[in-house]
Amino acid sequence: MSDESVRLNRYLAMCGAGARRKVEEYITAGRVKINGVTVNEPGRQVSPNDRVELDGAAVAPVEQRYLIFHKPKGVLCAVEDSRERTVIDILPPEMDRFRLFPVGRLDRDSEGLIILTNDGIFSQELIHPRNGFTKTYEVELRKPLDEERLIRWSRGVQAEEHFLKPISVRRLARAPLQCWFEVVLGEGIKREIRLMARALDNDVRRLFRRKIGKLVLKELAVGEFISVEREVLWDYIKNGKTV
């Protein structure tokens, strides 16, 4: 940490406590103290000599890490869970000290590309809608989809209380039944593709995230990861790289 003061929410993000929205929840819930005093304002300044605690444990900025990870099906995209394995559980034990967390979400039954980091500021920049980083999925439906329903999908569908519209959707000629599609999403909501499929009287058999921005997952085996520098990762996402 430099000699300058920083906002509390930024400081916690630098400590690997989570992305900005998550650390602000910690602050407003009264879980954070500065020099023994509970602080509820995310904008409170933290000086270099201040002692900051989260849930009673002192926190300090850690070395920032950025992992490109091939998430397997059947594990949660979460830091911890009392009943099921998470993406963090798959990592080697020496990664524990970095307090990594997944950027965004990819549900338990889906697989493919995710980013793991302890840099909450990077995480917020990547997922914020104003920055326009798309995510590209390859989706296998349980039943063939006729052209009428494909057009409906591309124009948007009503699913429960949400109107859901992909940035683009196209058929992939991968099998005789033609049940595979490429779907590109922007901001997205939880389980969006599965909700859209149900609105089309269908269901998802397999969901694979292929791309984040222009970063493409093709060579990394399931459960494997590579570690890169922040600037390198941004270059991959913005300008393109196959891993």
Backbone bond lengths (Angstrom), bond angles and torsions (degrees), N, CA, C in turn:
res aa  C-N    CA-C-N  psi(-1)  N-CA   C-N-CA  omega(-1)  CA-C   N-CA-C  phi
1 M - - - 1.469 - - 1.520 109.52 -
2 S 1.334 118.62 139.90 1.456 122.56 -179.69 1.515 110.34 -74.59
3 D 1.338 115.56 -179.74 1.462 120.59 179.19 1.522 112.11 -78.35
4 E 1.324 118.08 -6.16 1.454 121.03 -177.96 1.527 111.03 -89.96
5 S 1.348 114.94 153.13 1.459 120.31 175.37 1.525 109.75 -74.71
6 V 1.334 115.72 151.79 1.463 120.92 176.08 1.523 108.89 -134.17
7 R 1.324 116.25 158.81 1.458 120.77 177.13 1.530 109.94 -64.61
8 L 1.335 115.18 148.20 1.456 120.53 -176.65 1.526 112.09 -59.89
9 N 1.338 117.49 -42.27 1.467 118.67 -179.29 1.530 111.32 -63.85
10 R 1.309 116.70 -37.72 1.468 120.47 177.48 1.533 110.65 -68.14
11 Y 1.328 115.95 -40.54 1.466 120.52 179.62 1.530 110.85 -60.09
12 L 1.336 116.34 -46.64 1.467 119.66 -179.91 1.525 111.60 -64.04
13 A 1.329 116.07 -36.28 1.465 119.38 176.15 1.527 110.40 -63.32
14 M 1.331 116.94 -38.32 1.467 121.52 177.69 1.528 111.59 -66.94
15 C 1.326 116.14 -23.65 1.465 121.09 179.44 1.524 112.33 -84.77
16 G 1.322 116.97 -2.62 1.458 120.21 -178.85 1.510 113.70 80.47
17 A 1.340 116.69 20.99 1.465 120.08 -178.79 1.520 112.49 -78.69
18 G 1.326 118.02 -11.57 1.457 120.89 179.43 1.512 111.69 138.82
19 A 1.339 115.72 177.31 1.455 121.25 176.00 1.521 109.99 -71.71
20 R 1.332 115.97 169.73 1.467 120.13 -171.66 1.516 112.63 -56.71
21 R 1.327 117.55 -44.91 1.465 119.93 -178.27 1.520 111.23 -61.01
22 K 1.322 116.60 -41.37 1.459 120.61 -179.21 1.526 111.50 -67.18
23 V 1.334 118.07 -45.51 1.466 118.82 -178.00 1.525 110.89 -68.98
24 E 1.323 117.54 -30.36 1.466 119.02 176.46 1.521 111.02 -67.78
25 E 1.330 117.22 -31.84 1.466 120.14 173.47 1.525 110.37 -63.98
26 Y 1.323 116.86 -41.92 1.466 120.29 177.35 1.527 110.66 -59.51
27 I 1.332 115.96 -44.19 1.468 120.48 -176.31 1.520 110.98 -65.52
28 T 1.329 117.02 -50.92 1.469 120.17 -176.59 1.523 111.86 -68.04
29 A 1.331 117.38 -21.35 1.468 120.91 177.65 1.526 112.31 -82.71
30 G 1.330 117.26 -0.83 1.459 120.26 177.89 1.515 114.45 79.51
31 R 1.321 117.45 23.12 1.466 121.18 -176.54 1.530 112.90 -93.36
32 V 1.335 116.55 -1.44 1.463 120.63 -174.64 1.530 110.60 -117.42
33 K 1.320 115.89 137.01 1.466 121.68 176.28 1.523 110.09 -125.89
34 I 1.337 114.75 145.78 1.462 121.65 170.45 1.519 107.32 -118.59
35 N 1.312 116.08 119.32 1.467 122.14 -178.66 1.523 111.52 53.23
36 G 1.340 115.55 41.08 1.451 121.28 175.34 1.511 115.96 84.63
37 V 1.328 117.81 -1.14 1.465 121.98 -177.34 1.529 109.32 -112.22
38 T 1.326 116.51 127.90 1.465 120.86 178.99 1.518 110.38 -64.71
39 V 1.326 115.69 133.34 1.465 122.26 -178.32 1.521 108.56 -122.22
40 N 1.342 116.49 132.00 1.467 121.46 -177.96 1.526 113.38 -111.73
41 E 1.343 117.42 2.06 1.463 120.21 -176.15 1.528 110.33 -105.80
42 P 1.337 117.63 116.20 1.468 120.19 179.32 1.524 113.51 -58.91
43 G 1.346 117.05 -25.97 1.456 120.69 -177.59 1.512 114.58 -86.39
44 R 1.311 118.40 0.39 1.465 121.60 178.84 1.527 110.17 -58.38
45 Q 1.326 116.64 135.74 1.452 120.95 -178.36 1.528 111.72 -80.69
46 V 1.320 115.58 139.07 1.463 122.50 176.29 1.523 108.32 -112.50
47 S 1.328 116.27 124.07 1.463 122.01 178.63 1.525 110.07 -92.95
48 P 1.342 117.80 160.38 1.471 120.58 -176.90 1.524 114.41 -56.26
49 N 1.324 118.25 -31.07 1.465 120.68 -177.02 1.526 113.51 -91.75
50 D 1.332 117.96 0.29 1.467 120.93 -179.70 1.531 110.53 -73.42
51 R 1.330 115.16 147.45 1.462 121.43 172.90 1.522 107.73 -101.76
52 V 1.312 116.96 120.58 1.462 122.17 -178.55 1.525 108.60 -111.17
53 E 1.336 115.61 133.66 1.463 121.00 179.52 1.525 110.02 -124.61
54 L 1.307 115.50 141.31 1.462 122.88 172.57 1.518 107.29 -121.34
55 D 1.329 116.12 119.20 1.470 121.42 -176.86 1.528 111.77 53.75
56 G 1.338 115.42 37.91 1.458 120.73 175.25 1.508 115.70 85.06
57 A 1.327 117.89 -5.11 1.467 121.52 -179.61 1.522 109.94 -108.48
58 A 1.329 116.26 132.84 1.459 120.40 179.18 1.529 110.22 -65.51
59 V 1.330 115.71 140.21 1.461 121.08 177.66 1.519 109.08 -125.30
60 A 1.313 115.88 151.71 1.459 122.00 178.94 1.518 108.47 -150.06
61 P 1.328 117.15 154.42 1.463 119.44 179.16 1.524 111.72 -55.94
62 V 1.329 115.73 139.45 1.460 121.91 -179.18 1.527 109.40 -117.63
63 E 1.318 115.66 166.14 1.459 120.28 174.86 1.522 109.12 -60.57
64 Q 1.312 116.56 127.97 1.458 120.13 -176.06 1.527 110.27 -81.44
65 R 1.332 114.86 134.83 1.455 121.58 -178.53 1.524 110.01 -127.27
66 Y 1.341 115.05 150.79 1.462 121.99 -177.25 1.528 107.68 -138.81
67 L 1.329 116.15 113.68 1.459 121.16 -178.53 1.523 110.38 -114.55
68 I 1.322 116.07 134.60 1.461 122.80 169.42 1.523 105.77 -96.71
69 F 1.330 117.00 120.85 1.465 121.43 -165.91 1.523 110.76 -129.22
70 H 1.337 116.14 139.33 1.469 121.62 174.44 1.524 107.45 -96.66
71 K 1.315 116.24 98.94 1.467 121.32 -177.47 1.525 110.54 -71.46
72 P 1.340 116.83 129.16 1.464 119.38 174.54 1.533 111.30 -77.59
73 K 1.297 116.30 158.68 1.457 121.46 169.28 1.528 108.89 -68.76
74 G 1.333 116.50 143.94 1.456 120.56 174.29 1.508 115.46 94.20
75 V 1.335 118.28 3.48 1.461 120.90 174.80 1.524 108.80 -120.79
76 L 1.326 115.85 149.95 1.456 121.21 -177.00 1.519 111.17 -81.57
77 C 1.320 115.41 142.54 1.459 121.53 174.42 1.531 107.09 -87.50
78 A 1.328 115.39 74.23 1.462 122.24 -174.68 1.517 108.63 -151.61
79 V 1.335 115.68 167.93 1.460 120.44 179.06 1.521 110.74 -79.71
80 E 1.323 117.02 -43.06 1.462 120.45 -179.87 1.517 109.91 -152.11
81 D 1.322 115.18 155.72 1.452 121.89 176.38 1.525 107.28 -155.67
82 S 1.324 116.02 140.08 1.466 120.02 -175.02 1.527 112.90 -76.03
83 R 1.343 117.65 -16.33 1.464 119.90 -173.66 1.522 114.76 -117.81
84 E 1.332 117.61 -27.63 1.455 119.55 -173.94 1.522 111.67 -128.83
85 R 1.335 115.05 159.82 1.461 120.18 177.31 1.518 110.36 -71.88
86 T 1.324 115.18 145.67 1.459 121.70 177.15 1.527 109.71 -115.85
87 V 1.336 115.33 171.07 1.467 119.60 177.45 1.527 111.08 -61.52
88 I 1.328 117.59 -31.04 1.464 120.69 179.54 1.527 110.49 -68.82
89 D 1.329 117.30 -34.30 1.469 120.96 179.46 1.527 112.37 -63.01
90 I 1.321 117.06 -24.83 1.465 121.28 -177.48 1.529 111.74 -77.79
91 L 1.323 116.53 -25.19 1.459 120.63 -175.96 1.528 111.27 -69.01
92 P 1.332 117.53 153.49 1.470 119.73 176.71 1.525 110.99 -63.98
93 P 1.336 118.02 151.50 1.467 121.77 -175.05 1.524 114.26 -56.30
94 E 1.329 117.55 -29.93 1.467 119.13 -178.37 1.525 113.09 -66.32
95 M 1.331 117.09 -12.41 1.459 120.41 177.30 1.531 112.51 -83.32
96 D 1.318 117.85 -11.55 1.466 120.78 -175.19 1.523 112.31 -57.94
97 R 1.330 117.00 -37.46 1.465 119.85 -174.30 1.524 113.23 -67.71
98 F 1.329 117.24 -15.13 1.461 119.70 -178.06 1.529 113.35 -86.28
99 R 1.325 118.14 -9.79 1.472 122.63 177.64 1.533 110.65 53.03
100 L 1.307 115.58 53.91 1.464 121.30 -178.88 1.522 111.31 -73.86
101 F 1.323 115.30 155.34 1.459 121.70 174.89 1.526 108.69 -145.38
102 P 1.333 117.95 154.80 1.464 120.46 178.65 1.523 111.59 -76.68
103 V 1.320 115.58 142.82 1.464 121.24 175.63 1.525 107.86 -87.44
104 G 1.328 116.97 115.96 1.457 120.13 -177.83 1.518 110.97 75.38
105 R 1.326 115.44 -157.28 1.464 120.12 -174.01 1.530 111.05 -135.96
106 L 1.317 113.77 153.23 1.462 122.31 170.05 1.514 104.72 -151.11
107 D 1.323 118.07 115.11 1.464 120.11 -165.16 1.527 112.95 -66.24
108 R 1.315 114.95 167.42 1.468 123.28 -172.43 1.524 112.46 -53.19
109 D 1.320 117.51 -41.36 1.459 121.58 -173.81 1.522 113.31 -89.62
110 S 1.333 116.79 5.92 1.463 121.26 177.85 1.524 109.71 -106.00
111 E 1.309 115.70 163.74 1.466 120.90 -179.72 1.519 109.41 -138.81
112 G 1.338 114.91 169.85 1.447 118.35 175.33 1.514 114.50 122.52
113 L 1.320 115.33 -152.57 1.457 123.73 -167.85 1.524 112.75 -78.43
114 I 1.343 116.08 125.68 1.461 121.34 168.46 1.526 108.42 -138.32
115 I 1.326 115.10 162.56 1.460 122.47 174.87 1.520 107.96 -111.41
116 L 1.334 116.66 133.19 1.458 122.55 172.76 1.524 108.11 -113.51
117 T 1.323 116.74 135.52 1.459 120.69 -178.80 1.517 109.45 -154.87
118 N 1.320 116.56 171.36 1.458 121.86 168.01 1.520 110.30 -119.31
119 D 1.321 116.04 14.25 1.462 123.05 -178.77 1.528 108.81 -100.14
120 G 1.331 115.82 97.34 1.455 119.92 -177.77 1.512 113.60 -66.02
121 I 1.322 116.76 -28.54 1.466 120.28 179.37 1.525 109.77 -70.13
122 F 1.331 116.87 -44.74 1.465 120.78 175.12 1.526 110.54 -58.55
123 S 1.330 116.02 -45.65 1.465 121.00 -178.78 1.521 111.19 -57.19
124 Q 1.330 116.34 -45.79 1.461 120.34 -178.76 1.519 111.25 -64.36
125 E 1.327 116.76 -39.73 1.463 120.32 179.52 1.526 111.05 -64.93
126 L 1.317 116.49 -37.17 1.466 119.82 -177.24 1.522 112.18 -71.60
127 I 1.331 117.58 -38.75 1.466 119.42 -173.92 1.521 113.59 -93.27
128 H 1.341 118.20 -11.47 1.469 118.38 -175.98 1.532 110.31 -68.15
129 P 1.333 117.63 131.26 1.470 120.99 -176.37 1.523 114.13 -57.36
130 R 1.340 117.36 -30.71 1.468 118.66 -175.94 1.529 112.49 -64.15
131 N 1.332 117.16 -21.24 1.460 120.21 -177.70 1.524 112.92 -87.85
132 G 1.322 116.73 -12.95 1.458 121.37 167.29 1.514 117.29 69.10
133 F 1.334 118.38 26.05 1.465 119.43 178.18 1.527 109.76 -81.30
134 T 1.308 116.19 118.68 1.462 120.95 -177.45 1.527 110.85 -87.26
135 K 1.326 114.92 165.64 1.460 122.13 173.80 1.529 107.44 -126.97
136 T 1.317 116.03 133.46 1.460 122.13 -175.57 1.525 109.83 -113.16
137 Y 1.332 115.21 130.59 1.463 121.64 -175.68 1.517 110.17 -122.62
138 E 1.331 115.44 149.34 1.457 121.72 168.08 1.521 106.85 -109.82
139 V 1.323 115.86 124.05 1.464 122.15 -168.83 1.523 109.91 -124.48
140 E 1.327 115.61 128.26 1.459 120.70 172.17 1.523 108.59 -104.57
141 L 1.329 116.58 121.25 1.458 121.64 176.68 1.529 110.21 -89.46
142 R 1.311 115.93 157.46 1.469 120.35 -178.41 1.525 112.00 -73.26
143 K 1.333 116.40 -28.27 1.469 120.48 -178.83 1.520 109.31 -127.26
144 P 1.321 117.87 152.53 1.458 120.24 174.38 1.529 110.76 -58.27
145 L 1.310 115.64 152.46 1.467 121.61 -179.56 1.522 108.20 -118.42
146 D 1.331 116.86 122.28 1.461 119.05 -179.52 1.528 110.26 -76.14
147 E 1.331 115.60 170.53 1.464 120.67 -175.05 1.526 111.99 -64.33
148 E 1.324 117.00 -34.59 1.464 120.01 179.81 1.530 110.85 -61.70
149 R 1.334 115.59 -45.76 1.465 119.02 179.43 1.528 111.52 -70.37
150 L 1.314 117.74 -32.79 1.460 120.27 176.86 1.526 110.60 -63.84
151 I 1.320 116.59 -40.54 1.467 120.45 176.71 1.522 110.42 -64.83
152 R 1.338 116.89 -42.12 1.469 120.67 176.37 1.520 110.79 -57.93
153 W 1.315 115.70 -44.58 1.463 120.79 -179.78 1.529 110.72 -59.52
154 S 1.328 116.15 -45.96 1.464 120.27 -177.47 1.523 112.07 -65.54
155 R 1.337 116.64 -27.23 1.470 120.53 -179.45 1.523 112.75 -89.34
156 G 1.324 116.68 -11.21 1.461 121.01 179.31 1.514 111.69 106.51
157 V 1.332 115.92 145.55 1.464 121.45 -178.33 1.523 109.72 -131.38
158 Q 1.320 115.01 153.69 1.459 121.17 174.83 1.523 108.32 -88.34
159 A 1.326 117.08 120.50 1.464 122.16 -179.71 1.518 108.16 -128.54
160 E 1.343 114.93 108.84 1.466 120.96 -174.35 1.527 108.08 55.85
161 E 1.347 118.39 -123.85 1.471 118.67 -177.18 1.524 112.24 -93.47
162 H 1.336 117.52 7.18 1.462 120.81 -175.14 1.527 111.37 -111.99
163 F 1.337 115.92 143.26 1.457 121.21 165.82 1.521 106.27 -99.01
164 L 1.326 116.40 117.77 1.456 121.59 -171.76 1.519 110.27 -115.90
165 K 1.324 115.59 126.05 1.464 120.56 -178.10 1.532 109.19 -135.77
166 P 1.322 117.17 120.05 1.467 119.14 176.81 1.521 110.91 -72.16
167 I 1.317 116.34 157.45 1.460 119.27 172.01 1.523 109.45 -64.23
168 S 1.327 116.08 -40.55 1.467 120.45 174.39 1.520 109.12 -157.88
169 V 1.319 115.92 156.08 1.462 122.00 173.44 1.524 107.34 -147.56
170 R 1.322 116.31 135.16 1.468 119.97 178.86 1.522 109.39 -145.25
171 R 1.306 114.29 153.08 1.455 120.80 -179.79 1.532 110.10 -78.13
172 L 1.332 115.99 137.84 1.459 121.73 174.19 1.525 108.52 -105.28
173 A 1.316 117.04 122.27 1.470 120.86 -178.67 1.522 108.98 -79.86
174 R 1.343 115.91 75.58 1.460 120.57 -173.64 1.527 112.67 -106.91
175 A 1.317 117.89 -18.08 1.465 120.88 -176.70 1.522 108.63 -154.31
176 P 1.340 116.81 161.09 1.469 119.75 -178.78 1.528 113.26 -55.68
177 L 1.323 117.86 -36.35 1.466 119.94 -178.14 1.520 112.74 -78.86
178 Q 1.329 117.41 -11.12 1.463 122.33 177.86 1.534 111.97 52.13
179 C 1.316 115.14 54.10 1.464 120.80 179.60 1.522 112.81 -99.61
180 W 1.340 117.48 3.59 1.462 121.02 -178.31 1.528 110.92 -99.75
181 F 1.358 114.86 139.58 1.458 120.98 -178.47 1.525 109.93 -139.82
182 E 1.324 115.38 149.04 1.465 121.29 170.13 1.520 107.98 -99.85
183 V 1.330 116.14 125.27 1.463 122.06 -178.08 1.522 108.61 -122.86
184 V 1.322 116.50 127.96 1.463 121.97 177.96 1.523 108.62 -110.94
185 L 1.338 116.04 127.13 1.464 122.15 -178.84 1.518 110.64 -118.86
186 G 1.338 114.28 154.59 1.455 120.97 172.94 1.512 109.79 -96.15
187 E 1.338 116.35 -112.97 1.466 120.59 -176.84 1.521 111.61 -63.38
188 G 1.321 116.83 -53.27 1.462 120.83 175.36 1.510 114.80 76.84
189 I 1.343 114.94 160.25 1.454 122.33 172.82 1.529 107.66 -125.91
190 K 1.307 116.57 172.00 1.459 121.22 -177.35 1.532 110.80 -59.92
191 R 1.330 116.49 129.57 1.468 124.34 176.86 1.532 112.03 56.40
192 E 1.315 116.64 36.84 1.465 121.02 -174.12 1.527 112.73 -60.85
193 I 1.315 117.33 -46.13 1.466 119.39 -177.45 1.520 110.84 -64.95
194 R 1.314 117.74 -38.87 1.466 120.84 178.08 1.528 110.91 -65.20
195 L 1.319 116.85 -38.43 1.466 120.08 177.26 1.527 110.97 -65.41
196 M 1.337 117.08 -41.54 1.462 120.07 179.12 1.524 110.65 -64.27
197 A 1.322 116.98 -40.59 1.467 120.17 179.68 1.527 111.05 -61.09
198 R 1.320 116.85 -42.96 1.467 120.03 179.88 1.519 111.17 -65.75
199 A 1.331 116.65 -35.39 1.462 119.87 177.36 1.527 111.54 -65.38
200 L 1.321 116.78 -19.14 1.462 122.29 178.18 1.531 111.32 -100.76
201 D 1.340 116.39 19.61 1.470 122.37 -179.82 1.524 111.71 59.07
202 N 1.318 115.38 41.28 1.455 120.73 -178.79 1.525 108.58 -140.63
203 D 1.315 116.31 -173.47 1.460 120.71 178.78 1.522 108.39 -152.74
204 V 1.327 115.65 158.30 1.462 120.99 -178.89 1.526 110.05 -90.21
205 R 1.331 115.56 126.27 1.465 120.64 174.29 1.531 110.07 -90.18
206 R 1.309 116.47 -41.26 1.464 120.81 -179.92 1.517 109.01 -146.56
207 L 1.344 115.81 140.35 1.463 120.91 179.50 1.524 108.01 -135.02
208 F 1.322 115.31 122.50 1.465 121.94 -175.56 1.522 109.01 -127.52
209 R 1.337 116.96 122.43 1.475 119.18 175.41 1.526 108.40 -84.90
210 R 1.326 114.90 117.85 1.453 121.44 -176.29 1.533 112.45 -93.23
211 K 1.349 116.90 -36.14 1.463 119.23 -171.76 1.527 111.72 -139.55
212 I 1.327 115.29 147.95 1.462 123.80 164.13 1.514 105.59 -122.86
213 G 1.333 116.98 115.98 1.452 118.88 -170.22 1.516 108.68 59.43
214 K 1.337 116.11 -124.29 1.465 120.79 178.53 1.530 112.18 -106.10
215 L 1.326 116.48 10.12 1.464 121.25 175.00 1.523 108.84 -82.47
216 V 1.333 117.13 123.91 1.468 122.86 -172.83 1.526 110.36 -114.15
217 L 1.336 116.02 130.56 1.465 121.47 174.60 1.524 109.41 -93.29
218 K 1.326 115.88 119.57 1.462 119.46 178.97 1.530 112.36 -144.54
219 E 1.325 118.40 -32.97 1.457 121.52 -170.94 1.526 113.89 -106.08
220 L 1.321 118.54 -28.44 1.464 121.12 -179.69 1.524 110.18 -64.32
221 A 1.319 117.06 131.03 1.462 120.71 176.95 1.525 110.34 -73.52
222 V 1.316 116.26 160.79 1.464 121.44 179.13 1.530 109.58 -57.57
223 G 1.335 116.23 130.15 1.455 121.56 179.19 1.512 114.64 85.08
224 E 1.327 118.50 -5.79 1.457 121.49 179.21 1.523 111.09 -90.28
225 F 1.342 115.58 160.44 1.461 120.84 177.18 1.516 109.51 -146.40
226 I 1.335 115.42 160.78 1.462 121.43 168.61 1.517 107.68 -127.43
227 S 1.328 115.98 147.71 1.456 122.28 179.01 1.524 108.82 -103.76
228 V 1.333 116.40 132.31 1.464 121.18 -179.14 1.523 109.22 -134.25
229 E 1.330 115.72 166.09 1.456 120.88 175.00 1.529 109.86 -78.93
230 R 1.333 115.67 157.73 1.465 121.36 -178.34 1.526 111.36 -55.28
231 E 1.336 117.75 -49.05 1.463 120.60 -176.01 1.524 111.02 -65.08
232 V 1.325 116.21 -35.63 1.469 120.44 178.29 1.525 110.35 -66.04
233 L 1.326 116.35 -43.17 1.466 119.99 -179.75 1.522 110.95 -63.70
234 W 1.334 116.52 -42.99 1.469 118.73 177.08 1.531 110.38 -59.96
235 D 1.317 117.35 -40.22 1.463 120.35 179.01 1.524 110.78 -62.67
236 Y 1.328 117.24 -42.22 1.462 120.81 178.02 1.530 111.09 -60.58
237 I 1.331 116.17 -44.86 1.466 121.13 -175.99 1.525 111.34 -69.39
238 K 1.320 116.40 -39.64 1.466 120.31 -175.33 1.526 113.30 -85.00
239 N 1.325 116.89 -35.03 1.461 120.04 -171.14 1.525 114.78 -115.17
240 G 1.340 116.58 -13.65 1.454 119.11 173.92 1.520 114.81 109.31
241 K 1.331 115.51 135.89 1.462 122.98 175.70 1.518 107.66 -168.29
242 T 1.330 116.34 139.93 1.460 121.68 174.24 1.521 108.91 -105.47
243 V 1.336 115.76 128.93 1.473 120.06 -178.98 1.529 109.68 -124.62
